[in-house]
Amino acid sequence: MVPFRVTVYTSDVRGAGTDGEVYIAMKGEWGSMGETRLENARSNFERAKVDVFEIMGSDIGPVQEITIRLVRGSAAQPACARGAWCLRAAEEEGGGAWSRP
């Protein structure tokens, strides 16, 4: 297992935050890592906030792809849907990134 440092940026628009569960999955040069819930002791994913997470996972090599998923209640929600979390960007310290087009 190796550590990953993931930074998540929530957009600065009305209603951008969420209290839902946020998951990350990453693919790298040598393999992929299943979903991991992003959580810590802080209030995460609030409007205009930057959240940093330290997670452990398999050594997948340089990160090439990040997938973020929000679960609110019992249903998955697309990012920035009405009443859903509005993710601006996410990055892994080694260079993997996701950003809103």
N, C-alpha and C positions, 0 to 999 in steps of 0.2 A: 504494500500500500504506500502511496505517495501523497503528499499534501498538495492541494490546489487552493489558490486564493482567488475568489470570484468577487467582482465588484458589479453591483446592479444599480442602475440609475433610473429612478422613476420620473416621468415627465412632470413639467410644471404647468399643468392645465387643471381646471376645475374637475374634481372627482377622480383624479388620476390614481389615488392610493387604493390599497386593498387590505382587507384583513384575511383574505383567502390564503390557501396553502400554495406556495410557489415551489416548483421542482425544476431541476436542471439535469440535462443529460449531455454528455460530451463525446465527440469522436475525435480520435487522434490518428497519427501516422501508423501506430502499431495496434490499434484496436479501439474499442468503445467502452464507455462507462455507463451503466444503467442510471435510471433516475435517482436523484438524491434530493431530499427536501431541503430548501434553504431556510434555515431558522437559527436564531440565537436568542439571547436574553433581552434584546432590544425590541422596540416597536419598529418593525420593518415595513418597507414598501409604501411609505407615506409620500404625498405630493412633494416634488422637487428634492427628494432625499436620495443620498448615496449610501448604500448599504454594502458592507464587506463581510464575506463569509470565508471561513477556513473549512474545507471539506477534505475528506480522505477518499481515495479511489485507486483503482488499478493504474499501473504505469502504462498509459496509452500513447506515450510519446508526445511530440508537439501537437497541441490542440488545433484542429482544423475546422471543427463545427460545434456550435453550441445550440441546444434546443431548450427553450424555456416554456413551461406549462403552468397555468393557473388553475386551481380547483377552488371554486366557491361553493360551499354547501356540498351538494352531491353531483354537480355537473361541471365539466370543464368549460371555460370561457375563453374566447379569443381575446388577445390583448387589445385594449382600447375600445372594446365593445361598450355599448351603453351600460353604465353601471359596473364596468369591469376595470381592472387595473390597466394603467397606461404606461407600459415599459418603454423607456427611451433607448437604453442600451445596456449590454452586459458584456463583461470581458473577464478573461482569465489571465492572470499575471504573466503567463508564458507566451501570450500573444493571441489566443483564441478570442473571437469577438462576435457579438450579435448586435445589430443596430437597426432601428426602424428606418426603412427606405424613405 
